[in-house]
Amino acid sequence: MGEYTFPFNTCEKPNKNGIAQPYSALFNLINCAIILYFLLKTKHNYTFVLLFTILCFELFHVFSHIIHIKGNIQTNITHSLTYLINFAFFHVFYLYTKKIPSYYFIFYLVFLICFDIYSLFYLSVGFYIISQAIIMISLLFYYLPLLPKFIQNSVYQIIFFVIIIILLFFNEKYNCEKMLKIYPHFPYHIFIEIIGILLFYIICSSFYRL
């Protein structure tokens, strides 16, 4: 894979003046409104923290599509926010179930985190997107038997949409230039944003009830 820097290489041609990528920004604003709705309905601090970290991620996502800052700062902040989300998931699971992870699982997570950090600095973007997804999915599966039925029912939907987003990302990475030659002004990146809305809706509508 060639060089990919968020948000410059997202597949919506940026405007030179005003909002850089208005369509992507709009869909993320819709996502923020949905997340905020469920955030205000949370009953416990740990679920509030989870939804608040997701909201922070999406608010910065909106900002990144409005203003492009030179360099890797937006990539690095976005990546750091995914760590906060994954930590918030662990925080929810631990406080709800009162179960401390086994040494094997902790070692496994440490290995994933080390690989993720290495990928961020030395490998292409696809590696650390996948590693972050694996961390979240691993937490979901590890605590799955201890979670209520309504969470269990949503886990496979969450995983499905995470996989779809990753596939759409790779399609965008490899085929963006070809797609823009066909329809130069179509904001292809909104397909990822639309699936993101579905993903965060399922997460928030399920976890706010814990």
C-alpha positions as CSV (number, residue, x, y, z in Angstrom):
1,M,0.0,0.0,0.0
2,G,1.1,3.5,-0.8
3,E,1.2,6.4,1.6
4,Y,-2.2,7.2,3.2
5,T,-2.8,10.1,5.5
6,F,-6.2,10.9,7.0
7,P,-8.1,13.0,6.0
8,F,-6.2,14.0,2.8
9,N,-6.6,10.7,1.1
10,T,-10.2,10.0,1.9
11,C,-12.2,9.7,-1.3
12,E,-14.0,13.0,-1.5
13,K,-12.3,15.7,-3.5
14,P,-11.5,18.5,-1.0
15,N,-12.5,22.1,-1.7
16,K,-9.8,24.6,-1.7
17,N,-12.0,27.2,0.1
18,G,-14.5,26.7,2.9
19,I,-15.4,23.2,4.2
20,A,-12.8,20.8,2.8
21,Q,-15.2,17.8,2.5
22,P,-18.7,18.9,3.2
23,Y,-20.6,15.6,2.5
24,S,-18.4,13.6,4.8
25,A,-18.7,16.3,7.4
26,L,-22.5,16.3,7.1
27,F,-22.9,12.6,7.6
28,N,-20.6,12.7,10.6
29,L,-22.6,15.5,12.1
30,I,-25.7,13.3,11.8
31,N,-23.7,10.5,13.5
32,C,-22.8,13.0,16.4
33,A,-26.5,13.8,16.9
34,I,-27.4,10.2,17.2
35,I,-24.6,9.5,19.6
36,L,-25.5,12.5,21.7
37,Y,-29.1,11.4,21.9
38,F,-28.2,8.0,23.4
39,L,-25.4,9.6,25.6
40,L,-28.0,11.7,27.3
41,K,-30.1,8.6,28.1
42,T,-27.3,6.6,29.8
43,K,-27.9,5.5,33.4
44,H,-24.4,4.7,34.6
45,N,-21.0,6.5,34.5
46,Y,-19.2,3.7,32.7
47,T,-21.7,3.8,29.8
48,F,-21.6,7.6,29.7
49,V,-17.8,7.4,29.4
50,L,-18.1,4.9,26.5
51,L,-20.5,7.0,24.5
52,F,-18.7,10.2,25.3
53,T,-15.4,8.8,23.9
54,I,-17.3,7.7,20.8
55,L,-18.8,11.2,20.5
56,C,-15.3,12.8,20.9
57,F,-14.1,10.5,18.1
58,E,-16.9,11.6,15.8
59,L,-16.6,15.3,16.7
60,F,-12.9,15.2,15.7
61,H,-13.9,13.2,12.6
62,V,-16.2,16.1,11.7
63,F,-13.5,18.6,12.3
64,S,-11.0,16.7,10.2
65,H,-13.4,16.7,7.2
66,I,-13.9,20.5,7.6
67,I,-10.3,21.5,8.1
68,H,-7.2,19.7,6.8
69,I,-4.1,20.3,8.9
70,K,-0.8,19.5,7.2
71,G,1.1,16.5,8.5
72,N,0.1,13.5,10.5
73,I,-1.5,15.2,13.5
74,Q,-5.1,14.3,12.5
75,T,-4.2,10.7,11.8
76,N,-2.4,10.5,15.2
77,I,-5.2,12.1,17.2
78,T,-7.8,9.9,15.5
79,H,-5.7,6.8,16.3
80,S,-5.4,7.9,19.9
81,L,-9.1,8.3,20.1
82,T,-9.7,4.7,19.0
83,Y,-7.5,3.7,22.0
84,L,-9.8,5.7,24.3
85,I,-12.9,3.9,22.8
86,N,-11.3,0.5,23.2
87,F,-10.3,1.4,26.8
88,A,-13.8,2.6,27.5
89,F,-15.2,-0.8,26.2
90,F,-12.9,-2.6,28.6
91,H,-14.0,-0.2,31.4
92,V,-17.6,-1.0,30.8
93,F,-17.1,-4.7,30.6
94,Y,-15.0,-4.8,33.8
95,L,-17.3,-2.7,35.9
96,Y,-20.4,-4.5,34.6
97,T,-19.2,-8.1,35.0
98,K,-16.6,-7.6,37.8
99,K,-14.4,-10.0,35.9
100,I,-10.6,-9.5,35.7
101,P,-9.2,-10.7,32.4
102,S,-6.9,-13.8,32.5
103,Y,-3.2,-13.4,32.2
104,Y,-3.3,-15.0,28.8
105,F,-5.9,-12.5,27.5
106,I,-3.9,-9.6,29.0
107,F,-0.7,-10.8,27.3
108,Y,-2.7,-11.2,24.1
109,L,-4.0,-7.6,24.3
110,V,-0.5,-6.3,25.1
111,F,0.8,-8.1,22.0
112,L,-1.9,-6.5,19.9
113,I,-1.2,-3.0,21.3
114,C,2.6,-3.4,20.6
115,F,1.9,-4.5,17.1
116,D,-0.6,-1.6,16.6
117,I,2.0,0.9,17.8
118,Y,4.7,-0.6,15.6
119,S,2.2,-0.5,12.6
120,L,1.5,3.1,13.2
121,F,5.1,4.1,12.9
122,Y,6.5,1.5,10.5
123,L,3.7,-0.1,8.5
124,S,0.9,1.1,6.3
125,V,-2.4,2.3,7.6
126,G,-4.3,-0.9,6.8
127,F,-2.4,-2.8,9.5
128,Y,-3.2,-0.5,12.4
129,I,-6.9,-0.1,11.3
130,I,-7.2,-3.9,11.4
131,S,-5.3,-4.2,14.7
132,Q,-7.6,-1.7,16.4
133,A,-10.6,-3.5,15.1
134,I,-9.2,-6.8,16.4
135,I,-8.7,-5.3,19.9
136,M,-12.4,-4.2,20.1
137,I,-13.7,-7.5,18.7
138,S,-11.5,-9.5,21.1
139,L,-12.9,-7.6,24.1
140,L,-16.5,-8.2,22.8
141,F,-15.9,-11.9,22.4
142,Y,-14.0,-12.3,25.7
143,Y,-16.9,-10.8,27.8
144,L,-19.7,-11.9,25.5
145,P,-21.0,-14.8,27.8
146,L,-21.2,-12.4,30.8
147,L,-23.2,-9.7,29.0
148,P,-27.0,-9.4,28.8
149,K,-28.9,-10.9,25.9
150,F,-29.6,-7.6,24.2
151,I,-25.8,-6.9,24.0
152,Q,-25.1,-10.4,22.8
153,N,-27.6,-10.0,20.0
154,S,-25.9,-6.9,18.8
155,V,-22.3,-8.1,18.9
156,Y,-22.4,-9.9,15.6
157,Q,-24.0,-6.9,13.9
158,I,-21.2,-4.7,15.3
159,I,-18.6,-7.1,14.0
160,F,-20.3,-7.3,10.6
161,F,-20.3,-3.5,10.2
162,V,-16.7,-3.2,11.4
163,I,-15.7,-5.6,8.6
164,I,-17.7,-3.8,6.0
165,I,-16.0,-0.5,7.0
166,I,-12.6,-2.1,6.7
167,L,-13.4,-3.5,3.2
168,L,-14.8,-0.1,2.1
169,F,-11.6,1.5,3.4
170,F,-9.4,-0.9,1.3
171,N,-11.6,-0.3,-1.7
172,E,-11.2,3.4,-1.3
173,K,-7.4,3.1,-0.8
174,Y,-6.8,1.0,-3.9
175,N,-9.6,2.3,-6.2
176,C,-10.3,5.9,-5.3
177,E,-8.4,7.3,-8.3
178,K,-10.3,5.0,-10.7
179,M,-13.6,5.8,-9.1
180,L,-13.0,9.6,-9.3
181,K,-12.1,9.2,-13.0
182,I,-15.7,7.9,-13.6
183,Y,-17.5,10.4,-11.4
184,P,-15.0,13.1,-10.4
185,H,-17.2,15.0,-8.0
186,F,-19.0,12.1,-6.3
187,P,-18.0,11.9,-2.5
188,Y,-17.3,8.2,-2.4
189,H,-16.1,8.4,1.2
190,I,-19.7,8.9,2.4
191,F,-20.2,5.1,2.0
192,I,-17.8,4.6,4.9
193,E,-19.6,7.3,6.9
194,I,-23.1,5.8,6.3
195,I,-21.9,2.4,7.5
196,G,-20.3,4.3,10.4
197,I,-23.7,5.7,11.3
198,L,-25.2,2.2,11.4
199,L,-22.3,0.9,13.5
200,F,-22.4,3.6,16.1
201,Y,-26.2,3.4,16.2
202,I,-26.1,-0.2,17.1
203,I,-23.4,0.3,19.7
204,C,-25.0,3.3,21.3
205,S,-28.6,1.9,21.2
206,S,-27.4,-1.3,22.9
207,F,-24.8,-0.1,25.4
208,Y,-26.7,2.9,26.8
209,R,-29.0,0.4,28.4
210,L,-26.3,-1.2,30.6
